[in-house]
């Protein structure tokens, strides 16, 4: 895990180092979004919330968006309510289909996930099954697309995405967001 973190840090430093000097990488906006979480396994649909910031163009037409978020889903199995929670932080690299950061976009993301998942455990020496909490971490990868509508001081977005989490459940999210543009 430490090696993966160091590789991600190196990639971020590399992108910061290639930024155009005339367009410095700095905080340009921040936004909040929320939506639906569609797990690709046995979990029921849940919800997703996310905070992100726009640090501007790091290479031509590619923008850097660090973000932090939370997912929650649940299911009822054998009469017991189980929950799935995921706190993640990472970054998205978004490219717009025109020269301005507005309109349709697509991108890739990488995140560090802290996952808490309930499981039913039972054994030969117990009469009743019990719920145990399993906590683990994973690095996930996202493919995202969306549309950004900008006004003078605020922006609105819709962003569907697919996240692959090796060794865990893959997720589809559909988020609606509102952002505040800094001067």
N, C-alpha and C positions, 0 to 999 in steps of 0.2 A: 504494500500500500504506500509505503514511504517513497519507493521508486516512482510509482505512478504520479504522486503529488509533485515530485521534483521535475518530472517530465512536463507536466502541465504548467508548472511555474516557468520552466525554460521556454516553452512555446509562447506564453504570455509576454515574457521579456523580449523574445525575438520579434513579436508583432509590435510591441511598443518601440523597439529600436528601428523598425522600418517605417514609422509614421512620417509623413511629409512635414517638414519643418514649418511650412506656411500654414498648415492646418494642425495645430497642436492638439494632442489627445487630452481632453479635459471634460469635466462633467457638463453635459449639454441639457439633459432632462432626467426626470425620474418619473416612474409610473407604477401603478398598482393594477393588478388584474385578478380576475377570479373566473371560475368556470366549472365545467364538469370533467370528471376523471373517469375514463373507461378502461378498467383493467383488462388485460388480455388473458386472464386465467379465471379462476373460480370466484373471484371477489365480485361483489355487487358494485354498481356505479357509485362513485363518491364525488368529492369536491376537491378543487385545486385553488390555492391562492398564491400569489407571487408578487414580489417587489423587484423592480429592476431599474437600472440607470443606464443612460446612453453616454458613453465616453467619446463618441464621435468616430470619424473615419480613421481607421488605422492603416489601411492600404486603399488604393483607389476603388471606390464603391463598396467597400466592406467596412462595417461598423461594429464596434465592440459594446456588448451589453452584459455586464456582470449582473447576476440575479440571485435571489434567495427565495425559496418557496416551501410550501407545505401541501402534502396530499393526504387525504384520509378516505378510506373505504371500509366496508364491513361485509359480513355475511353471517347467515344463520346456518349452522351445521350441527346436526344431531341435537337440535333444541338449544344450542349454546350460541350466544352472540360473540363473534370474533371480530377483531379490528386489525386494520393495516394502516400504519402511519409512516410517513416519509418526510423528513426534513432534508432539504438539499440546498447546496450552493454551488455556483458555477458561472460559466460565461457562455454567451451566444455570439457567434460571428454571423452577422446578417448582411446580405447583399441586396440592394434595391434594383429593380428592373429599369430605373431611370437614374439620371445623375443626381437627383435630389433625394434626401431621405423621406420619401412619402410614396404612397401607392403600394403596389404589390411588392412583396419581398420573399426571400427564401434564405435559409441558413442552416448552420450546424451548431450544435452545442455540446458541451461536456460539463458534467456535474459530479459532485461528490455527494452520495446519498447516505443518510443515516436512517435505517429502516427498522421499525418495530412491528413485529407480526405475531399475532396470537395463533397458537396451535392447540389442538386437543391432544392431551397425553393421557395414556392409561397403561396400566401394566397388569401383570398377573396377581400382584399383591394388593391392588386397590379395588374397591368395589365400584366407585364412581370415577368417571373420566374427569380430568381437571383441565383447566386452561393454563397454558404456560406461555410466557412472552419470550420471543426470540428476538434479539437485537443483533444487527450486523450492519456493515458498511459495504458499499459498492461504488464503483465509478460507472456512470451511465453516459450514454451518447444519444443525442437528439437530432432529429430532422424536423425542421419547422418551416412553415409558410404562413403568410398572412397578408393583411392589408392595413396600412396606417393612413388615417385621415387627419391632417394637421389643420388647425386653426391658428389664430395669432398667438395665444398663450397656452392652449391645451391641444392634446391630440387624443384620438380614439383609435383603438385597434381591435382586430379579431385575429386570433392566432391558433390554428390547429397545429398539433405536434405529435410526433411519435417518439417515445423514449425507449431505448434498449438498455436494460440493466442486466448484464451477465450474471447468472446465478440467482436471479430474482424474477419477478413478474414484469413484463413489458407493459407500457402504459400509453394510452392515447389521451391527450388533453385537448379541450377546446375552451380557450379563454377569451373573455372580453376585457379590455383594459382602457384606462384613462390615464393620461400623462400630463405633467406640467412642464412646459418648456422654459428653461432658464434664459435670461437675457444674454 
